[in-house]
Amino acid sequence: MKNEGWLRCRFKAAADDYRPMKFPPPGPYWCSGQNDDSSTLIAYVRTEDQIIEHWPEAEDIEVTEQEEIVFTDRFPKPTWFKE
């Protein structure tokens, strides 16, 4: 999917319920791991402010600029996400 201005973010969120506070978020998201303390999420957003808007508890945020959203076997396109 070709879109300009996506940010691919990796961050820690709530361990028990990592879903966004507002739905739908700007782009797809996935849980890539969990432990007793947190869930590690991968999410595509348009701005860094959108991370906190949708996941207020987000910590340890790493951001990478990307031109397009990359779907893989591990990170498939969610059924709710409209291109």
KEKOLBA-721396 format. One record per atom (N, C-alpha, C): residue in one letter; atom name; x, y, z. Coordinates in steps of 0.2 Angstrom, whole numbers. Layout:
<recs>
{rec 'A' 'CA' {X Y Z}}
...
</recs>
This chain:
<recs>
{rec 'M' 'N' {4 -6 0}}
{rec 'M' 'CA' {0 0 0}}
{rec 'M' 'C' {4 6 0}}
{rec 'K' 'N' {3 11 -5}}
{rec 'K' 'CA' {7 17 -5}}
{rec 'K' 'C' {4 22 -2}}
{rec 'N' 'N' {7 25 3}}
{rec 'N' 'CA' {5 31 7}}
{rec 'N' 'C' {11 35 9}}
{rec 'E' 'N' {11 42 8}}
{rec 'E' 'CA' {16 46 10}}
{rec 'E' 'C' {15 48 18}}
{rec 'G' 'N' {21 48 21}}
{rec 'G' 'CA' {21 51 28}}
{rec 'G' 'C' {19 46 33}}
{rec 'W' 'N' {20 40 33}}
{rec 'W' 'CA' {18 35 38}}
{rec 'W' 'C' {24 35 43}}
{rec 'L' 'N' {23 34 49}}
{rec 'L' 'CA' {28 33 54}}
{rec 'L' 'C' {27 26 57}}
{rec 'R' 'N' {32 21 57}}
{rec 'R' 'CA' {31 15 60}}
{rec 'R' 'C' {34 15 67}}
{rec 'C' 'N' {30 14 72}}
{rec 'C' 'CA' {32 15 79}}
{rec 'C' 'C' {32 8 82}}
{rec 'R' 'N' {37 7 86}}
{rec 'R' 'CA' {37 2 91}}
{rec 'R' 'C' {37 4 98}}
{rec 'F' 'N' {33 2 102}}
{rec 'F' 'CA' {32 4 109}}
{rec 'F' 'C' {29 -1 114}}
{rec 'K' 'N' {30 1 120}}
{rec 'K' 'CA' {27 -3 125}}
{rec 'K' 'C' {20 0 127}}
{rec 'A' 'N' {15 -5 128}}
{rec 'A' 'CA' {9 -3 130}}
{rec 'A' 'C' {6 -7 136}}
{rec 'A' 'N' {0 -6 138}}
{rec 'A' 'CA' {-2 -10 144}}
{rec 'A' 'C' {-2 -18 142}}
{rec 'A' 'N' {0 -22 148}}
{rec 'A' 'CA' {1 -29 147}}
{rec 'A' 'C' {-6 -32 146}}
{rec 'D' 'N' {-11 -30 150}}
{rec 'D' 'CA' {-18 -33 150}}
{rec 'D' 'C' {-22 -32 144}}
{rec 'D' 'N' {-22 -26 142}}
{rec 'D' 'CA' {-26 -24 136}}
{rec 'D' 'C' {-23 -18 132}}
{rec 'Y' 'N' {-20 -20 126}}
{rec 'Y' 'CA' {-16 -16 122}}
{rec 'Y' 'C' {-20 -12 117}}
{rec 'R' 'N' {-26 -13 117}}
{rec 'R' 'CA' {-30 -10 111}}
{rec 'R' 'C' {-30 -3 112}}
{rec 'P' 'N' {-31 1 106}}
{rec 'P' 'CA' {-30 8 107}}
{rec 'P' 'C' {-37 11 110}}
{rec 'M' 'N' {-36 17 113}}
{rec 'M' 'CA' {-41 20 117}}
{rec 'M' 'C' {-46 23 112}}
{rec 'K' 'N' {-44 25 106}}
{rec 'K' 'CA' {-49 27 101}}
{rec 'K' 'C' {-48 22 95}}
{rec 'F' 'N' {-54 21 92}}
{rec 'F' 'CA' {-54 16 87}}
{rec 'F' 'C' {-58 19 81}}
{rec 'P' 'N' {-55 18 75}}
{rec 'P' 'CA' {-49 15 73}}
{rec 'P' 'C' {-43 20 74}}
{rec 'P' 'N' {-37 17 75}}
{rec 'P' 'CA' {-31 21 74}}
{rec 'P' 'C' {-30 23 67}}
{rec 'P' 'N' {-25 28 66}}
{rec 'P' 'CA' {-24 30 59}}
{rec 'P' 'C' {-22 25 54}}
{rec 'G' 'N' {-18 20 57}}
{rec 'G' 'CA' {-16 14 53}}
{rec 'G' 'C' {-16 8 57}}
{rec 'P' 'N' {-14 2 54}}
{rec 'P' 'CA' {-14 -4 57}}
{rec 'P' 'C' {-9 -5 63}}
{rec 'Y' 'N' {-11 -9 68}}
{rec 'Y' 'CA' {-6 -11 73}}
{rec 'Y' 'C' {-6 -18 75}}
{rec 'W' 'N' {-1 -20 78}}
{rec 'W' 'CA' {0 -27 80}}
{rec 'W' 'C' {3 -28 87}}
{rec 'C' 'N' {2 -33 90}}
{rec 'C' 'CA' {6 -35 96}}
{rec 'C' 'C' {11 -39 94}}
{rec 'S' 'N' {17 -38 95}}
{rec 'S' 'CA' {23 -42 93}}
{rec 'S' 'C' {26 -46 99}}
{rec 'G' 'N' {24 -45 105}}
{rec 'G' 'CA' {26 -48 111}}
{rec 'G' 'C' {23 -46 117}}
{rec 'Q' 'N' {23 -50 122}}
{rec 'Q' 'CA' {20 -48 129}}
{rec 'Q' 'C' {24 -51 134}}
{rec 'N' 'N' {24 -48 140}}
{rec 'N' 'CA' {27 -51 146}}
{rec 'N' 'C' {22 -49 152}}
{rec 'D' 'N' {24 -50 158}}
{rec 'D' 'CA' {20 -48 164}}
{rec 'D' 'C' {19 -41 164}}
{rec 'D' 'N' {24 -37 162}}
{rec 'D' 'CA' {24 -30 163}}
{rec 'D' 'C' {21 -25 157}}
{rec 'S' 'N' {21 -28 151}}
{rec 'S' 'CA' {19 -24 145}}
{rec 'S' 'C' {18 -28 139}}
{rec 'S' 'N' {15 -25 134}}
{rec 'S' 'CA' {15 -28 128}}
{rec 'S' 'C' {19 -24 123}}
{rec 'T' 'N' {22 -27 118}}
{rec 'T' 'CA' {26 -23 113}}
{rec 'T' 'C' {22 -22 107}}
{rec 'L' 'N' {20 -16 105}}
{rec 'L' 'CA' {16 -15 99}}
{rec 'L' 'C' {20 -12 93}}
{rec 'I' 'N' {18 -14 87}}
{rec 'I' 'CA' {20 -10 81}}
{rec 'I' 'C' {14 -7 78}}
{rec 'A' 'N' {14 0 77}}
{rec 'A' 'CA' {9 3 74}}
{rec 'A' 'C' {11 8 69}}
{rec 'Y' 'N' {7 9 64}}
{rec 'Y' 'CA' {8 15 59}}
{rec 'Y' 'C' {3 21 61}}
{rec 'V' 'N' {6 26 61}}
{rec 'V' 'CA' {3 33 63}}
{rec 'V' 'C' {5 38 58}}
{rec 'R' 'N' {2 44 58}}
{rec 'R' 'CA' {4 49 53}}
{rec 'R' 'C' {9 54 57}}
{rec 'T' 'N' {7 55 64}}
{rec 'T' 'CA' {11 59 68}}
{rec 'T' 'C' {13 56 75}}
{rec 'E' 'N' {18 58 78}}
{rec 'E' 'CA' {20 55 84}}
{rec 'E' 'C' {15 56 90}}
{rec 'D' 'N' {11 62 89}}
{rec 'D' 'CA' {6 64 94}}
{rec 'D' 'C' {0 58 94}}
{rec 'Q' 'N' {-1 55 88}}
{rec 'Q' 'CA' {-6 50 87}}
{rec 'Q' 'C' {-5 44 91}}
{rec 'I' 'N' {2 43 93}}
{rec 'I' 'CA' {3 37 97}}
{rec 'I' 'C' {0 38 104}}
{rec 'I' 'N' {1 44 107}}
{rec 'I' 'CA' {-1 45 114}}
{rec 'I' 'C' {-9 46 114}}
{rec 'E' 'N' {-11 49 108}}
{rec 'E' 'CA' {-19 50 107}}
{rec 'E' 'C' {-22 43 108}}
{rec 'H' 'N' {-19 38 105}}
{rec 'H' 'CA' {-23 32 104}}
{rec 'H' 'C' {-20 27 110}}
{rec 'W' 'N' {-14 27 112}}
{rec 'W' 'CA' {-11 23 117}}
{rec 'W' 'C' {-8 28 122}}
{rec 'P' 'N' {-12 31 127}}
{rec 'P' 'CA' {-9 36 132}}
{rec 'P' 'C' {-4 33 136}}
{rec 'E' 'N' {-4 26 137}}
{rec 'E' 'CA' {1 23 142}}
{rec 'E' 'C' {8 21 138}}
{rec 'A' 'N' {8 23 132}}
{rec 'A' 'CA' {14 21 128}}
{rec 'A' 'C' {21 23 131}}
{rec 'E' 'N' {26 19 131}}
{rec 'E' 'CA' {32 20 133}}
{rec 'E' 'C' {38 18 129}}
{rec 'D' 'N' {44 20 129}}
{rec 'D' 'CA' {49 17 125}}
{rec 'D' 'C' {48 17 118}}
{rec 'I' 'N' {46 23 115}}
{rec 'I' 'CA' {43 24 109}}
{rec 'I' 'C' {49 25 104}}
{rec 'E' 'N' {49 20 99}}
{rec 'E' 'CA' {54 21 93}}
{rec 'E' 'C' {50 22 87}}
{rec 'V' 'N' {53 27 83}}
{rec 'V' 'CA' {49 29 77}}
{rec 'V' 'C' {54 29 71}}
{rec 'T' 'N' {51 26 66}}
{rec 'T' 'CA' {55 26 59}}
{rec 'T' 'C' {50 28 54}}
{rec 'E' 'N' {52 33 50}}
{rec 'E' 'CA' {48 35 44}}
{rec 'E' 'C' {48 30 39}}
{rec 'Q' 'N' {42 29 36}}
{rec 'Q' 'CA' {42 25 30}}
{rec 'Q' 'C' {37 28 25}}
{rec 'E' 'N' {38 26 19}}
{rec 'E' 'CA' {34 29 13}}
{rec 'E' 'C' {27 24 13}}
{rec 'E' 'N' {28 18 15}}
{rec 'E' 'CA' {22 14 14}}
{rec 'E' 'C' {21 9 20}}
{rec 'I' 'N' {15 6 21}}
{rec 'I' 'CA' {14 1 26}}
{rec 'I' 'C' {16 -5 23}}
{rec 'V' 'N' {20 -9 27}}
{rec 'V' 'CA' {22 -16 24}}
{rec 'V' 'C' {19 -21 28}}
{rec 'F' 'N' {15 -25 24}}
{rec 'F' 'CA' {11 -31 27}}
{rec 'F' 'C' {15 -37 26}}
{rec 'T' 'N' {16 -41 31}}
{rec 'T' 'CA' {19 -48 30}}
{rec 'T' 'C' {15 -53 33}}
{rec 'D' 'N' {18 -59 33}}
{rec 'D' 'CA' {15 -65 37}}
{rec 'D' 'C' {14 -63 44}}
{rec 'R' 'N' {19 -60 47}}
{rec 'R' 'CA' {19 -59 54}}
{rec 'R' 'C' {14 -53 56}}
{rec 'F' 'N' {14 -48 51}}
{rec 'F' 'CA' {10 -42 52}}
{rec 'F' 'C' {5 -41 46}}
{rec 'P' 'N' {0 -45 46}}
{rec 'P' 'CA' {-5 -45 40}}
{rec 'P' 'C' {-9 -39 41}}
{rec 'K' 'N' {-12 -38 35}}
{rec 'K' 'CA' {-17 -32 35}}
{rec 'K' 'C' {-23 -34 39}}
{rec 'P' 'N' {-25 -30 44}}
{rec 'P' 'CA' {-31 -31 48}}
{rec 'P' 'C' {-37 -30 44}}
{rec 'T' 'N' {-42 -34 45}}
{rec 'T' 'CA' {-49 -33 41}}
{rec 'T' 'C' {-52 -27 42}}
{rec 'W' 'N' {-51 -23 47}}
{rec 'W' 'CA' {-54 -16 48}}
{rec 'W' 'C' {-51 -11 45}}
{rec 'F' 'N' {-44 -12 42}}
{rec 'F' 'CA' {-40 -6 39}}
{rec 'F' 'C' {-42 -5 32}}
{rec 'K' 'N' {-44 1 30}}
{rec 'K' 'CA' {-46 2 24}}
{rec 'K' 'C' {-40 6 20}}
{rec 'E' 'N' {-38 4 15}}
{rec 'E' 'CA' {-33 7 11}}
{rec 'E' 'C' {-35 14 8}}
</recs>
